[in-house]
Amino acid sequence: MRKLHNERMFESLRTWATPYGGDVFLYISVLAVASVVGLQLYKQRLSSFTLQRFIRLGALIALPLTIIAMEMGEQHWGIAVVAIVWAVAVAIISKNAVALRKDSKK
């Protein structure tokens, strides 16, 4: 019974995500949420240099994803939005952590 419920839930998610990019949209959304949560949890342990690298890495990942999603057509605009929002969230979290460290050293 439980397996049947999970299958219905995933089918419902797939149906909902179809106009935004389908399964790819769901996978990228899950990865984006997991990476932002991971960054929130581990930002205190990361060096300022690593956090600055994450800002650049976010931009380098979001730019090609956005371009590819736009080239795939209107059906995949959700992928582009998730990529941009993810990159901005990573940049803000990393920037705030670096700024907090600089302020605490003063």
N, C-alpha and C positions, 0 to 999 in steps of 0.2 A: 504494500500500500504506500509506504514512504517513498519508494523509488518512483512510483507513478506520479506522486505529488511533485517530486523534484523535476521530473521530465516535463510536467505541465508548466512549472515555474520557469524553466529554461526556455521552453517554447514561447511563453508569454514575453520573456525578455527579448528573445530573438525577433519576435513580431514587432515589439515596441522599437527596437533598434534599427530595423530595416530602413526607414527613411534617412537615418543618420550615418549609415555606413555598414550596417549589418554586424556580423560577428567580429569583424576587425575593429569596429567602434567599441564593442564590449570588451575585447581583449586590451585595447589601448587604454580604455577607461580604468579597468582593473589595475593595470600596470602603473598608470599615473597616480591613482589613489594610494597604492601600496608604496610607491617610491616617495611620495610626499609625506606619508605617515612615517616611513622609515627615516627620512631626513629630519622630521620633527623630533623623533626619539633619539637619534644619534648625533645631532648637530653639536652637542656639548663635547663629544669625544673627537670630533673632526678638527683638524687644524684650519687656520684661516686660509692658508694656501689651498687646501682641498675644497673648502667652501667656495672660494673664488673660481676654482676650476669647475665646480658644479654650475655656477652661473653661466659660464661659457658653454659647458656641455649641454645644458638645457636649451640654449639657443641653437646649438649645432644639431640637436636632435629635432627640435620643433620646426626649423626652417624646411628641411627636406620632407618631413611628414606633411607639412602644410601644402607644399608645392605638389607632392604626389597626390594628395587628396583632392586638390583642386583640378588636377589633370584628369582624375578619374571621373569627374562630372559632378553634377548637382547632388547625386545620391550619396556622396561621401563628405558633405560639408561638416558633419559632426566630428569627423576625425580631425579636421583642421582646427576646429574650435577647441577640442580637448587638448591638442598638442600645444596651442598657444597659451591656453589657461594653465596647463601644466608647467610650461617654461616660465611663465610669469610667477607662479606660486613658488617654484624652486628658487628663482632669482630673489624674490622678496624674503623668503625664509633665510637664505644664505646671506644676503646683504644685512639683514637685521642681526644675525648672529655675529658677523664680522664687526659691525658697528658697535654692538654691545661689548665685545672684547676690547675694542679700541678705547671705549669710554671707561671701562673698568681699569685699564692700565694707567689712566691719567691720575 
